[in-house]
Amino acid sequence: MVTRQECSNTVDYSTVIGDVILPFRFTLNLEDSILFPEAGELQKFCYDIVGVGEDTSEFGDLSHFLFGICENITLDTIASVTVVIDGIPQEVILGENVEIKTPANPDNPTGCLGLKFDFGLNKAGGTMQVCYELNQTYEVGPVNVCLFGANTTATGLAICGPVCSLGPGCDSVFYQIETVCVPVKITPFADPGEATATCCGEPTIVNGGTSCPGASGSCFFTVTQRLCIRIPISFGAVIETGDAKVQCGEVTEVECDCSEPAIPADGIGTVRKRKCGCNTESLDNITSSRSIFTKPKKS
């Protein structure tokens, strides 16, 4: 089953300040994309790109851009690519104006990797939509968006795209017996139905009568009914884990030996150090990457 990691549907480089601003906003078009294909469908990613800058030297036109993708994707994996600029469909030639940049052949001059679109766009009001379909289905997660224009590189912002699935982990299952008590309140009610009247026999007519027997007001009576109350209650538990900790072991070229005993702990919250000299660290304090502008060196 295809899953989606936490990722953004939009990135906006117009808010990233540099010597030259590349003012382009990228949005994943959820209506045209097919992130989770059904039988007979191909996975499809569509992005809308808009130039939101002004026609001044502070902003630069877009020369080309790249989307980071799973490194397993090749040109053979791509079923189709379409590019529309300012409403006009463009000719796409795989391997030429749309190609894949790898660690062995990164993009020049940005050094970025991924699916490269060698199409430019006007900084002030230009619009573009690019779509590509894949023959295989990939997990959806954050991928880098890399821009180049006006001799400036903008990179570091991530949008949703195709990523490699995470490798299988080592899962453990734990059980604990719990006794759960919950107070229950029952409040009775009785809703009357619609009253109906049925005539019993013929009416009695008293000629010249001016009053009726009986008392003015209402008649009262009581009804007692035994009830069986069905009370469904669902019991469960919410599981929360604390911060993950790491205990560093020695680094060798030999495969791991799982029969080796675990590093003994000195007490709750502390571990004994190994030779690697690595202190216990929390794994949840990961800082996000920042957008960086760099200018290529002149040759």
Residue, then its C-alpha position, 0 to 999 in steps of 0.5 A: m500500500v502506498t503511504r504518504q510521509e509528512c511533506s508540503n504541497t507548496v514551496d515559495y522561493s520568493t520569500v527566500i532573500g538573497d543577492v538575487i531572488l528567484p520569485f517562483r512558487f511551486t504547488l503540487n496540483l492535487e486535482d491533476s495528480i494521482l498520488f495513490p493510483e488504483a488498478g489500471e492507473l499510473q502514479k502521476f505528479c503535477y506541479d503548478i509554477v508561478g512567477v510572483g516577482e517584479d520586472t526589476s533587477e532584484f528578481g531573476d528569471l528561471s532558467h531551469f529547475l530540478f525535483g528530487i526523486c527516488e534514486n531508483i527512478t530512471l528514464d525507463t521508469i518515466a511513462s510520460v512528461t508534459v510541460v505547458i508554459d503560459g498555456i502553450p504545450q511544449e515539446v518534451i524530449l526525454g534525455e535532453n530537455v527533461e533528464i535525470k541528474t545523478p551523483a555521477n552526473p549532477d546538474n551544472p552549475t547547481g550540483c543538484l540531483g533529480l529530475k531536471f526540467d530545462f525550461g525557463l519562466n518569466k519572473a513576473g507573472g509567468t505560469m507553467q505546469v509540469c506533469y510526469e507519470l511513473n510506471q511504478t508506484y512510489e511512496v510520497g514524501p519530501v523531495n528537494v526543489c532546486l532552481f537556477g536563474a540569473n546566475t543564482t542557485a536556490t535550493g533547500l525547500a522540499i515539496c511532496g514527490p516520489v521517494c524510496s520506501l523506508g526499509p523494513g524496521c525491527d519491530s517489537v510488540f509488548y503486552q500489559i494487563e490493565t484494569v480499566c474503570v469508567p463511571v456510567k450515568i443513566t438518565p431515564f426519559a419517556d417520550p409520549g407518542e401521538a394521542t388518538a381518540t376512538c368513539c365508544g358507542e353512540p353519543t348521548i344527546v341531552n336536549g336543553g343541557t347547559s352543563c356537563p358532569g365531572a370536574s374541570g381540568s385534566c385526568f391523571f394516571t401513571v404508567t410503570q414500565r421495566l426497562c432493559i438498558r443495553i450499554p455498549i462501552s469500548f475500552g482501549a488505551v493511548i500509547e505514547t513513547g518517550d524520546a529515543k536514545v542511542q548507545c553507541g557501539e564500536v565501528t568495525e567492518v564485521e557484520c553485527d553479532c546480535s548474540e552480543p549482550a546489550i550495553p548495560a545501563d547504570g540506572i534509569g536515564t543513563v547508560r555506560k559509555r563505550k569506546c566510541g566516546c559517543n554520548t547518549e543523544s535524543l534523536d528527535n531534535i533534527t533541524s530542518s534544512r535551510s534554503i541556501f543561495t550560492k553563486p557558481k564560481k566563474s571559470 
